[in-house]
Amino acid sequence: MADKEKEYMKSNSTKMSIFQRPVWVAIFALTAAIAWGWAYPLIKLGFVEFGITGTMTGSKMLFAGIRFALSGFVLLIIAGATKRNFKVSKPADWSYMLLFALLNTTFHYSFFYIGLSHSDGARAAILNSLSVFLVVLLACVFFKSDKLTMKKIVGCAVGITGILILNIGKGGGGQFTLLGDGMIVLNALCSAFASLLTRGLSRRVDVFVGTGYSLFFGGLLLIILSLFMHGTLPCITSAGLVILGLLIGISALGFALYNKLISCNPIGKVAIFNSLIPVVGALTSCLCLGEPFYGKYLIACLLSMAGIYIINKGK
């Protein structure tokens, strides 16, 4: 795997696209992170508008499934309009894309929506940053282009400390809970491994097309799962539809940018920018939902940002 990764990076180095230029990598990665950060309060507001309560797991799956299936559909339409290559050369590649869809969408967001409904948006946003540091460390194991350095170890240690601080004391949700924090941690694990699979996805199909397929089919699987759980949308309002539209746009934009960046850059270099997600998620959840802002949220956010700086700073 290391030799294939070396050849892949060497072939990409001969022609540098806009998605490999340091300034644009930062701009695109920050754009994706900020968009995803806004998803936390929007999801909780969406639950309210559609009348989805904490115990309505099937309805949460239906809400998530509609969001991602439509996000994938939008990306596939854009890919078709821009004449991208839809060809999948081998039947086995469809199995790979199914695995990617399960990890990147179905399992990932099943855990995420359940966890978010049992946790404060700010707390969930910060806890979910665990995936960022997992990606940085796992990429060093699986890809030769991502070397394990002392500053990566220190940066991840600083960021993970922020996550541990989040679970100290009574403020902000108190101690670890299985349905809240536990689901968010499982979501983070799915997100981390899906990020590793993105590089392989880009070798099998155009990355925008592959992202569209993964969101569309992953969303359909969520919808099917929700129907078995008798999921419904009890109340449909114009405000709810606007929120759903914003979430569809966030998914399409965020995943398209992030997966493209992951496909042609060292994974750790891109993934670490997602430490900004808890900052945006915590602030927007407190502003939009009226959730209390605990001092430890600020400390955890600052430590996550410090982890980004340590890993990305020059020699």
Wavefront OBJ file of the C-alpha trace (Angstrom):
o trace
v 0.000 0.000 0.000
v 2.898 2.329 0.792
v 4.447 1.823 -2.684
v 1.123 2.555 -4.405
v 0.729 5.671 -2.287
v 4.232 6.834 -3.247
v 3.529 6.346 -6.958
v 0.187 8.117 -6.608
v 1.698 11.192 -4.948
v 4.574 11.264 -7.449
v 2.200 11.225 -10.428
v 0.148 14.039 -8.925
v 3.194 16.199 -8.186
v 3.957 16.654 -11.895
v 0.876 18.826 -12.407
v -0.338 20.882 -9.475
v -4.034 21.781 -9.546
v -5.744 24.551 -7.609
v -6.676 21.915 -5.012
v -2.963 21.354 -4.265
v -1.835 24.973 -3.888
v -1.282 25.728 -0.187
v -3.359 28.932 -0.104
v -6.324 27.332 -1.863
v -6.031 24.147 0.196
v -6.434 26.315 3.311
v -9.322 28.319 1.823
v -11.238 25.259 0.616
v -10.587 23.260 3.808
v -11.701 26.167 6.004
v -14.815 26.656 3.857
v -15.786 23.001 4.320
v -15.087 23.129 8.061
v -17.118 26.311 8.595
v -20.028 24.892 6.580
v -20.029 21.676 8.633
v -19.836 23.653 11.877
v -23.158 25.326 11.026
v -24.800 21.908 10.605
v -24.953 21.372 14.397
v -27.519 24.062 15.253
v -29.357 23.619 11.937
v -29.967 19.928 12.606
v -31.389 20.649 16.049
v -33.544 23.457 14.639
v -34.675 21.069 11.904
v -35.777 18.519 14.498
v -37.929 21.197 16.130
v -39.500 22.376 12.853
v -40.308 18.834 11.695
v -41.632 17.832 15.121
v -38.964 15.201 15.715
v -38.456 14.477 19.418
v -35.545 12.788 21.191
v -37.159 9.327 21.174
v -38.096 9.328 17.454
v -34.995 7.521 16.161
v -36.644 6.429 12.908
v -37.661 10.003 12.125
v -34.107 11.194 12.710
v -32.861 8.571 10.243
v -35.479 9.697 7.700
v -34.475 13.352 8.103
v -30.806 12.428 7.648
v -31.520 10.133 4.710
v -33.477 12.765 2.792
v -30.710 15.291 3.421
v -27.879 13.102 2.121
v -29.724 11.436 -0.732
v -30.651 14.878 -2.101
v -27.103 16.178 -1.480
v -25.706 13.294 -3.518
v -28.315 13.849 -6.232
v -27.310 17.530 -6.469
v -23.629 16.581 -6.824
v -24.392 13.997 -9.506
v -26.417 16.571 -11.479
v -23.536 19.064 -11.238
v -21.054 16.335 -12.252
v -23.190 15.509 -15.274
v -23.583 19.164 -16.252
v -19.802 19.665 -16.096
v -19.246 16.486 -18.139
v -17.307 14.567 -15.485
v -16.466 10.921 -16.095
v -19.044 8.571 -14.533
v -17.239 5.412 -15.639
v -16.526 2.748 -12.991
v -14.043 0.335 -14.571
v -14.387 -2.794 -12.382
v -17.421 -4.435 -10.717
v -15.363 -4.689 -7.506
v -15.135 -0.908 -7.451
v -18.873 -0.737 -6.776
v -18.310 -2.836 -3.641
v -15.645 -0.367 -2.538
v -18.021 2.549 -3.113
v -20.734 0.768 -1.129
v -18.336 0.334 1.790
v -17.423 4.006 1.498
v -21.112 5.002 1.420
v -21.811 2.937 4.541
v -18.943 4.456 6.529
v -19.100 7.979 5.129
v -22.877 8.398 5.239
v -25.098 5.607 6.599
v -23.263 4.530 9.781
v -21.554 7.891 10.220
v -24.752 9.913 10.340
v -26.897 7.288 12.060
v -24.583 7.659 15.041
v -24.329 11.438 14.573
v -28.061 12.215 14.529
v -28.803 9.954 17.502
v -25.905 11.410 19.486
v -26.736 15.020 18.663
v -30.327 14.618 19.832
v -29.052 13.431 23.229
v -26.324 16.044 23.675
v -25.826 19.804 23.528
v -24.809 20.979 20.057
v -21.702 22.709 21.409
v -20.596 19.645 23.379
v -21.166 17.308 20.398
v -19.234 19.621 18.065
v -16.173 19.620 20.284
v -16.322 15.885 21.035
v -16.615 15.131 17.317
v -13.208 16.772 16.744
v -11.771 13.443 17.939
v -12.082 12.297 14.303
v -9.627 14.981 13.190
v -6.802 13.701 15.332
v -7.624 10.057 14.563
v -7.300 10.805 10.827
v -3.935 12.517 11.319
v -2.526 9.547 13.243
v -4.113 6.783 11.128
v -2.928 8.416 7.895
v 0.652 8.066 9.148
v 0.073 4.312 9.487
v -1.546 3.693 6.093
v 0.027 6.311 3.792
v 3.713 6.948 3.204
v 3.056 10.586 2.247
v 1.888 11.244 5.829
v 4.886 10.828 8.111
v 4.514 10.644 11.884
v 6.480 13.581 13.319
v 6.926 14.924 16.814
v 4.839 18.014 16.056
v 1.967 15.781 14.877
v 2.165 13.791 18.110
v 2.249 16.972 20.209
v -0.518 18.616 18.157
v -2.810 15.604 18.498
v -2.057 15.323 22.223
v -2.987 18.993 22.727
v -6.210 18.600 20.732
v -7.257 15.394 22.508
v -6.628 17.131 25.850
v -9.330 19.593 24.847
v -11.753 16.708 24.316
v -10.910 15.262 27.743
v -11.470 18.656 29.388
v -14.936 18.736 27.833
v -15.964 15.724 29.928
v -14.674 17.074 33.253
v -17.138 18.585 35.702
v -20.898 19.006 35.692
v -21.337 21.932 33.302
v -22.133 21.311 29.645
v -23.879 17.992 29.938
v -21.889 16.423 32.785
v -20.415 12.967 32.442
v -20.088 10.665 29.431
v -23.386 9.155 28.185
v -23.777 6.252 25.745
v -26.669 7.656 23.681
v -25.133 11.121 23.540
v -21.335 11.137 23.732
v -20.989 7.434 22.851
v -22.816 7.858 19.536
v -20.750 10.947 18.678
v -17.533 8.981 19.316
v -18.718 6.149 17.017
v -19.578 8.801 14.432
v -16.048 10.197 14.741
v -14.550 6.736 14.170
v -16.638 6.227 11.009
v -15.622 9.669 9.772
v -11.925 8.938 10.346
v -11.918 5.637 8.455
v -14.044 7.095 5.647
v -11.402 9.818 5.198
v -8.766 7.116 4.705
v -10.942 5.369 2.120
v -11.345 8.598 0.122
v -7.884 8.220 -1.448
v -8.861 4.775 -2.758
v -12.190 6.124 -3.990
v -10.448 8.737 -6.136
v -8.494 5.959 -7.916
v -11.675 4.124 -8.872
v -13.917 6.959 -10.041
v -13.915 10.749 -10.415
v -13.925 12.001 -6.824
v -16.930 14.329 -7.303
v -18.921 11.503 -8.900
v -17.834 9.087 -6.162
v -18.837 11.588 -3.477
v -22.224 12.013 -5.140
v -22.745 8.249 -5.300
v -21.730 7.763 -1.659
v -24.082 10.466 -0.377
v -26.964 9.365 -2.601
v -26.778 5.625 -1.879
v -25.818 6.177 1.766
v -28.832 8.469 2.125
v -31.143 5.918 0.474
v -29.957 3.272 2.943
v -30.775 5.654 5.801
v -34.257 6.196 4.365
v -34.819 2.425 4.056
v -33.600 1.941 7.638
v -35.941 4.694 8.839
v -38.960 3.053 7.178
v -38.283 -0.188 9.070
v -38.260 1.949 12.222
v -41.562 3.619 11.239
v -39.887 6.983 10.736
v -42.041 9.929 9.683
v -41.810 13.714 9.465
v -44.715 14.657 11.764
v -44.802 18.318 10.835
v -43.611 20.011 7.635
v -43.177 23.791 7.702
v -41.660 26.315 5.301
v -38.949 27.083 7.872
v -38.183 23.376 8.142
v -37.819 23.063 4.376
v -35.451 26.060 4.319
v -33.334 24.437 7.053
v -33.326 21.130 5.138
v -32.243 22.997 1.992
v -29.364 24.629 3.876
v -28.246 21.246 5.241
v -28.360 19.738 1.735
v -26.151 22.572 0.483
v -23.744 22.174 3.414
v -23.324 18.442 2.700
v -22.836 18.896 -1.037
v -20.315 21.722 -0.620
v -18.459 20.289 2.369
v -17.998 16.742 1.081
v -17.178 17.827 -2.481
v -14.382 20.148 -1.299
v -13.059 17.895 1.469
v -12.975 14.673 -0.577
v -11.277 16.420 -3.500
v -8.619 17.882 -1.184
v -8.074 14.499 0.502
v -7.653 12.822 -2.886
v -4.654 14.933 -3.953
v -2.952 16.062 -0.716
v -1.457 14.380 2.346
v -4.518 13.461 4.418
v -3.243 14.866 7.701
v -2.556 18.239 6.084
v -6.228 18.603 5.105
v -8.024 16.800 7.938
v -6.490 18.909 10.678
v -8.418 21.968 9.437
v -11.581 20.245 10.639
v -10.561 21.206 14.163
v -12.289 24.479 13.308
v -15.636 22.622 13.172
v -16.053 22.451 16.980
v -15.282 26.167 17.250
v -17.983 27.069 14.719
v -20.378 24.395 16.018
v -20.065 25.492 19.644
v -20.461 29.208 18.894
v -23.383 28.787 16.476
v -25.164 26.360 18.823
v -24.934 28.856 21.671
v -26.040 31.759 19.446
v -28.830 29.990 17.526
v -30.138 27.586 20.169
v -29.609 29.661 23.295
v -27.454 26.940 24.834
v -25.276 28.095 27.747
v -21.626 28.702 26.875
v -19.420 27.062 29.506
v -15.860 28.196 30.073
v -14.529 24.726 29.312
v -16.000 25.003 25.789
v -13.643 27.894 25.132
v -10.682 25.997 26.586
v -11.484 22.901 24.492
v -11.879 25.018 21.348
v -8.594 26.843 21.943
v -6.763 23.557 22.476
v -8.220 22.166 19.234
v -7.039 25.262 17.377
v -3.635 24.958 19.029
v -3.438 21.404 17.696
v -4.015 22.741 14.155
v -1.287 25.356 14.565
v 1.292 22.943 15.978
v 0.776 20.400 13.177
v 0.803 22.993 10.356
v 3.490 25.407 11.540
v 6.782 25.430 9.659
v 10.116 24.264 10.995
l 1 2 3 4 5 6 7 8 9 10 11 12 13 14 15 16 17 18 19 20 21 22 23 24 25 26 27 28 29 30 31 32 33 34 35 36 37 38 39 40 41 42 43 44 45 46 47 48 49 50 51 52 53 54 55 56 57 58 59 60 61 62 63 64 65 66 67 68 69 70 71 72 73 74 75 76 77 78 79 80 81 82 83 84 85 86 87 88 89 90 91 92 93 94 95 96 97 98 99 100 101 102 103 104 105 106 107 108 109 110 111 112 113 114 115 116 117 118 119 120 121 122 123 124 125 126 127 128 129 130 131 132 133 134 135 136 137 138 139 140 141 142 143 144 145 146 147 148 149 150 151 152 153 154 155 156 157 158 159 160 161 162 163 164 165 166 167 168 169 170 171 172 173 174 175 176 177 178 179 180 181 182 183 184 185 186 187 188 189 190 191 192 193 194 195 196 197 198 199 200 201 202 203 204 205 206 207 208 209 210 211 212 213 214 215 216 217 218 219 220 221 222 223 224 225 226 227 228 229 230 231 232 233 234 235 236 237 238 239 240 241 242 243 244 245 246 247 248 249 250 251 252 253 254 255 256 257 258 259 260 261 262 263 264 265 266 267 268 269 270 271 272 273 274 275 276 277 278 279 280 281 282 283 284 285 286 287 288 289 290 291 292 293 294 295 296 297 298 299 300 301 302 303 304 305 306 307 308 309 310 311 312 313 314 315
